[in-house]
């Protein structure tokens, strides 16, 4: 979200700042709203999804849960892309966070359940390494 938060059109749509013509830059008027849009993804969304992930995974199976959570996260990303105001964006980020939380809770469990007993730790380590590598690449691109 770092690159998006300094975009003129995004700031105008979300109404947490304005464009300064003199400096050709965005001026943030409501930093709490800006930070809230970013943080709401993690606390209520991902946390709730992580708690739900175990229950849903036990009830419907790991693979079905992963498929539903991936679809959930894709829909959440589409909702974020189509957000027309900060309320919509906050709701979309909570929605997307739930899908991401379910995926973060279930994928390592599924990987350890399907791996040979001699390589379980390696599977989990690779999964988390790739997850962190994806985040690093995303931040690097921004």
Secondary structure, 3 states (H helix, E strand, C coil): CCCHHHCHHHHHHHCCEEEECCCCEEEECCHHHHHHHHHCHHHHHHHHHHHHHHHHHHHHCHHHHHHHHHHHHHHHHHHHHCCCCHHHHHHHHHHHHHHHHHHHHHHHHHHHHHCCCCCHHHHHHHHHHHHHHHHHHHHHHC
